[in-house]
Amino acid sequence: MKKIFLLTVVVSLLTGLLNAQDAVFSKGDKVLNLGLGLGNSLYHGRYYTGQI
């Protein structure tokens, strides 16, 4: 009984994962991308320079 229940749970979880793999965007979709420029204070190191 426990094996059948466990198998049912695993199959239902895997089915949900397969459905989650559908494409979110299609060709021709119009999307907007917004970002914040906070990178300069995050990168400190010997090989990193902020000059372009």
Biopython code that builds the backbone (N, CA, C, O; Angstrom):
import numpy as np
from Bio.PDB.StructureBuilder import StructureBuilder

atoms = [
    (1, "MET", "N", (0.822, -1.197, 0.000)),
    (1, "MET", "CA", (0.000, 0.000, 0.000)),
    (1, "MET", "C", (0.866, 1.260, 0.000)),
    (1, "MET", "O", (0.572, 2.220, -0.713)),
    (2, "LYS", "N", (1.939, 1.253, 0.806)),
    (2, "LYS", "CA", (2.824, 2.416, 0.863)),
    (2, "LYS", "C", (3.560, 2.615, -0.461)),
    (2, "LYS", "O", (3.788, 3.747, -0.886)),
    (3, "LYS", "N", (3.929, 1.512, -1.106)),
    (3, "LYS", "CA", (4.647, 1.618, -2.380)),
    (3, "LYS", "C", (3.753, 2.215, -3.462)),
    (3, "LYS", "O", (4.209, 3.028, -4.266)),
    (4, "ILE", "N", (2.504, 1.823, -3.488)),
    (4, "ILE", "CA", (1.577, 2.355, -4.487)),
    (4, "ILE", "C", (1.343, 3.838, -4.237)),
    (4, "ILE", "O", (1.305, 4.630, -5.178)),
    (5, "PHE", "N", (1.184, 4.219, -2.964)),
    (5, "PHE", "CA", (0.988, 5.630, -2.630)),
    (5, "PHE", "C", (2.213, 6.450, -3.011)),
    (5, "PHE", "O", (2.083, 7.531, -3.585)),
    (6, "LEU", "N", (3.397, 5.944, -2.697)),
    (6, "LEU", "CA", (4.634, 6.649, -3.029)),
    (6, "LEU", "C", (4.803, 6.773, -4.542)),
    (6, "LEU", "O", (5.215, 7.823, -5.035)),
    (7, "LEU", "N", (4.494, 5.725, -5.269)),
    (7, "LEU", "CA", (4.579, 5.767, -6.728)),
    (7, "LEU", "C", (3.603, 6.793, -7.306)),
    (7, "LEU", "O", (3.943, 7.514, -8.244)),
    (8, "THR", "N", (2.404, 6.861, -6.755)),
    (8, "THR", "CA", (1.415, 7.841, -7.213)),
    (8, "THR", "C", (1.885, 9.262, -6.958)),
    (8, "THR", "O", (1.710, 10.135, -7.809)),
    (9, "VAL", "N", (2.480, 9.505, -5.798)),
    (9, "VAL", "CA", (2.982, 10.841, -5.470)),
    (9, "VAL", "C", (4.124, 11.223, -6.402)),
    (9, "VAL", "O", (4.159, 12.348, -6.899)),
    (10, "VAL", "N", (5.050, 10.316, -6.646)),
    (10, "VAL", "CA", (6.197, 10.601, -7.513)),
    (10, "VAL", "C", (5.737, 10.878, -8.944)),
    (10, "VAL", "O", (6.218, 11.819, -9.575)),
    (11, "VAL", "N", (4.827, 10.084, -9.451)),
    (11, "VAL", "CA", (4.333, 10.283, -10.815)),
    (11, "VAL", "C", (3.604, 11.617, -10.934)),
    (11, "VAL", "O", (3.755, 12.313, -11.938)),
    (12, "SER", "N", (2.819, 11.983, -9.928)),
    (12, "SER", "CA", (2.102, 13.260, -10.002)),
    (12, "SER", "C", (3.065, 14.435, -9.925)),
    (12, "SER", "O", (2.839, 15.449, -10.586)),
    (13, "LEU", "N", (4.132, 14.330, -9.138)),
    (13, "LEU", "CA", (5.130, 15.398, -9.074)),
    (13, "LEU", "C", (5.890, 15.522, -10.386)),
    (13, "LEU", "O", (6.154, 16.634, -10.843)),
    (14, "LEU", "N", (6.244, 14.402, -10.996)),
    (14, "LEU", "CA", (6.957, 14.443, -12.266)),
    (14, "LEU", "C", (6.078, 14.995, -13.383)),
    (14, "LEU", "O", (6.573, 15.680, -14.278)),
    (15, "THR", "N", (4.794, 14.708, -13.339)),
    (15, "THR", "CA", (3.877, 15.254, -14.338)),
    (15, "THR", "C", (3.804, 16.770, -14.211)),
    (15, "THR", "O", (3.753, 17.476, -15.219)),
    (16, "GLY", "N", (3.800, 17.274, -12.985)),
    (16, "GLY", "CA", (3.805, 18.718, -12.772)),
    (16, "GLY", "C", (5.075, 19.360, -13.276)),
    (16, "GLY", "O", (5.035, 20.470, -13.807)),
    (17, "LEU", "N", (6.202, 18.688, -13.121)),
    (17, "LEU", "CA", (7.464, 19.229, -13.618)),
    (17, "LEU", "C", (7.494, 19.273, -15.139)),
    (17, "LEU", "O", (8.045, 20.209, -15.719)),
    (18, "LEU", "N", (6.920, 18.289, -15.783)),
    (18, "LEU", "CA", (6.885, 18.284, -17.245)),
    (18, "LEU", "C", (6.017, 19.416, -17.775)),
    (18, "LEU", "O", (6.347, 20.020, -18.795)),
    (19, "ASN", "N", (4.924, 19.708, -17.105)),
    (19, "ASN", "CA", (4.059, 20.804, -17.536)),
    (19, "ASN", "C", (4.714, 22.151, -17.298)),
    (19, "ASN", "O", (4.386, 23.120, -17.983)),
    (20, "ALA", "N", (5.627, 22.239, -16.352)),
    (20, "ALA", "CA", (6.298, 23.502, -16.055)),
    (20, "ALA", "C", (7.351, 23.848, -17.102)),
    (20, "ALA", "O", (7.881, 24.959, -17.085)),
    (21, "GLN", "N", (7.667, 22.937, -18.005)),
    (21, "GLN", "CA", (8.700, 23.174, -19.001)),
    (21, "GLN", "C", (8.169, 23.854, -20.260)),
    (21, "GLN", "O", (8.918, 24.044, -21.218)),
    (22, "ASP", "N", (6.899, 24.221, -20.271)),
    (22, "ASP", "CA", (6.344, 24.924, -21.434)),
    (22, "ASP", "C", (7.008, 26.280, -21.590)),
    (22, "ASP", "O", (7.471, 26.872, -20.615)),
    (23, "ALA", "N", (7.049, 26.763, -22.809)),
    (23, "ALA", "CA", (7.687, 28.045, -23.096)),
    (23, "ALA", "C", (6.869, 29.185, -22.500)),
    (23, "ALA", "O", (5.646, 29.219, -22.635)),
    (24, "VAL", "N", (7.548, 30.108, -21.845)),
    (24, "VAL", "CA", (6.883, 31.263, -21.256)),
    (24, "VAL", "C", (6.670, 32.328, -22.321)),
    (24, "VAL", "O", (5.614, 32.959, -22.375)),
    (25, "PHE", "N", (7.671, 32.526, -23.163)),
    (25, "PHE", "CA", (7.598, 33.529, -24.216)),
    (25, "PHE", "C", (7.590, 32.840, -25.573)),
    (25, "PHE", "O", (8.238, 31.812, -25.773)),
    (26, "SER", "N", (6.856, 33.418, -26.483)),
    (26, "SER", "CA", (6.834, 32.936, -27.859)),
    (26, "SER", "C", (7.477, 33.973, -28.756)),
    (26, "SER", "O", (7.651, 35.125, -28.359)),
    (27, "LYS", "N", (7.828, 33.565, -29.963)),
    (27, "LYS", "CA", (8.431, 34.494, -30.911)),
    (27, "LYS", "C", (7.425, 35.583, -31.250)),
    (27, "LYS", "O", (6.274, 35.301, -31.582)),
    (28, "GLY", "N", (7.870, 36.825, -31.163)),
    (28, "GLY", "CA", (6.998, 37.954, -31.437)),
    (28, "GLY", "C", (6.396, 38.591, -30.198)),
    (28, "GLY", "O", (5.733, 39.622, -30.304)),
    (29, "ASP", "N", (6.609, 38.003, -29.015)),
    (29, "ASP", "CA", (6.118, 38.608, -27.778)),
    (29, "ASP", "C", (6.879, 39.890, -27.485)),
    (29, "ASP", "O", (8.070, 40.001, -27.775)),
    (30, "LYS", "N", (6.185, 40.844, -26.913)),
    (30, "LYS", "CA", (6.820, 42.098, -26.514)),
    (30, "LYS", "C", (6.977, 42.077, -25.003)),
    (30, "LYS", "O", (5.995, 41.947, -24.271)),
    (31, "VAL", "N", (8.218, 42.206, -24.538)),
    (31, "VAL", "CA", (8.496, 42.161, -23.106)),
    (31, "VAL", "C", (9.299, 43.389, -22.714)),
    (31, "VAL", "O", (9.915, 44.034, -23.562)),
    (32, "LEU", "N", (9.290, 43.705, -21.440)),
    (32, "LEU", "CA", (10.013, 44.847, -20.902)),
    (32, "LEU", "C", (10.971, 44.340, -19.839)),
    (32, "LEU", "O", (10.568, 43.604, -18.938)),
    (33, "ASN", "N", (12.232, 44.728, -19.937)),
    (33, "ASN", "CA", (13.247, 44.310, -18.986)),
    (33, "ASN", "C", (13.722, 45.535, -18.215)),
    (33, "ASN", "O", (14.187, 46.505, -18.813)),
    (34, "LEU", "N", (13.607, 45.494, -16.890)),
    (34, "LEU", "CA", (14.057, 46.588, -16.033)),
    (34, "LEU", "C", (15.156, 46.069, -15.117)),
    (34, "LEU", "O", (15.091, 44.937, -14.638)),
    (35, "GLY", "N", (16.159, 46.894, -14.877)),
    (35, "GLY", "CA", (17.232, 46.491, -13.982)),
    (35, "GLY", "C", (17.781, 47.683, -13.231)),
    (35, "GLY", "O", (17.568, 48.830, -13.623)),
    (36, "LEU", "N", (18.485, 47.408, -12.156)),
    (36, "LEU", "CA", (19.119, 48.450, -11.361)),
    (36, "LEU", "C", (20.625, 48.294, -11.462)),
    (36, "LEU", "O", (21.139, 47.179, -11.375)),
    (37, "GLY", "N", (21.335, 49.391, -11.644)),
    (37, "GLY", "CA", (22.786, 49.339, -11.767)),
    (37, "GLY", "C", (23.476, 49.384, -10.422)),
    (37, "GLY", "O", (24.005, 50.424, -10.029)),
    (38, "LEU", "N", (23.477, 48.269, -9.710)),
    (38, "LEU", "CA", (24.114, 48.200, -8.400)),
    (38, "LEU", "C", (25.413, 47.412, -8.434)),
    (38, "LEU", "O", (25.965, 47.107, -7.377)),
    (39, "GLY", "N", (25.913, 47.075, -9.601)),
    (39, "GLY", "CA", (27.060, 46.187, -9.714)),
    (39, "GLY", "C", (28.380, 46.780, -9.282)),
    (39, "GLY", "O", (29.272, 46.034, -8.880)),
    (40, "ASN", "N", (28.545, 48.092, -9.346)),
    (40, "ASN", "CA", (29.836, 48.680, -9.056)),
    (40, "ASN", "C", (30.257, 48.475, -7.604)),
    (40, "ASN", "O", (31.449, 48.318, -7.336)),
    (41, "SER", "N", (29.336, 48.472, -6.676)),
    (41, "SER", "CA", (29.687, 48.292, -5.271)),
    (41, "SER", "C", (29.799, 46.823, -4.889)),
    (41, "SER", "O", (30.233, 46.506, -3.781)),
    (42, "LEU", "N", (29.419, 45.930, -5.778)),
    (42, "LEU", "CA", (29.443, 44.511, -5.454)),
    (42, "LEU", "C", (30.741, 43.825, -5.857)),
    (42, "LEU", "O", (31.073, 42.776, -5.306)),
    (43, "TYR", "N", (31.484, 44.393, -6.807)),
    (43, "TYR", "CA", (32.673, 43.734, -7.323)),
    (43, "TYR", "C", (33.923, 44.430, -6.795)),
    (43, "TYR", "O", (34.263, 45.530, -7.231)),
    (44, "HIS", "N", (34.592, 43.792, -5.870)),
    (44, "HIS", "CA", (35.864, 44.291, -5.364)),
    (44, "HIS", "C", (36.887, 43.173, -5.537)),
    (44, "HIS", "O", (36.688, 42.061, -5.047)),
    (45, "GLY", "N", (37.944, 43.463, -6.212)),
    (45, "GLY", "CA", (38.944, 42.435, -6.416)),
    (45, "GLY", "C", (40.165, 43.008, -7.080)),
    (45, "GLY", "O", (40.171, 44.156, -7.523)),
    (46, "ARG", "N", (41.190, 42.209, -7.145)),
    (46, "ARG", "CA", (42.461, 42.661, -7.673)),
    (46, "ARG", "C", (42.415, 42.821, -9.189)),
    (46, "ARG", "O", (43.080, 43.702, -9.733)),
    (47, "TYR", "N", (41.643, 41.986, -9.876)),
    (47, "TYR", "CA", (41.642, 41.992, -11.335)),
    (47, "TYR", "C", (40.489, 42.803, -11.924)),
    (47, "TYR", "O", (40.392, 42.929, -13.145)),
    (48, "TYR", "N", (39.635, 43.343, -11.102)),
    (48, "TYR", "CA", (38.478, 44.090, -11.599)),
    (48, "TYR", "C", (38.782, 45.577, -11.614)),
    (48, "TYR", "O", (39.231, 46.136, -10.613)),
    (49, "THR", "N", (38.537, 46.217, -12.747)),
    (49, "THR", "CA", (38.670, 47.667, -12.836)),
    (49, "THR", "C", (37.366, 48.232, -13.363)),
    (49, "THR", "O", (36.692, 47.596, -14.173)),
    (50, "GLY", "N", (37.012, 49.411, -12.912)),
    (50, "GLY", "CA", (35.769, 50.026, -13.322)),
    (50, "GLY", "C", (35.893, 50.881, -14.555)),
    (50, "GLY", "O", (34.918, 51.520, -14.953)),
    (51, "GLN", "N", (37.058, 50.919, -15.179)),
    (51, "GLN", "CA", (37.254, 51.759, -16.350)),
    (51, "GLN", "C", (36.812, 51.036, -17.609)),
    (51, "GLN", "O", (36.931, 49.817, -17.732)),
    (52, "ILE", "N", (36.298, 51.824, -18.537)),
    (52, "ILE", "CA", (35.867, 51.245, -19.821)),
    (52, "ILE", "C", (36.862, 51.631, -20.883)),
    (52, "ILE", "O", (36.703, 51.255, -22.044)),
]
sb = StructureBuilder()
sb.init_structure("model")
sb.init_model(0)
sb.init_chain("A")
sb.init_seg("    ")
for serial, (resi, resn, name, xyz) in enumerate(atoms, 1):
    if name == "N":
        sb.init_residue(resn, " ", resi, " ")
    sb.init_atom(name, np.array(xyz, "f"), 0.0, 1.0, " ", f" {name:<3s}", serial, name[0])
structure = sb.get_structure()
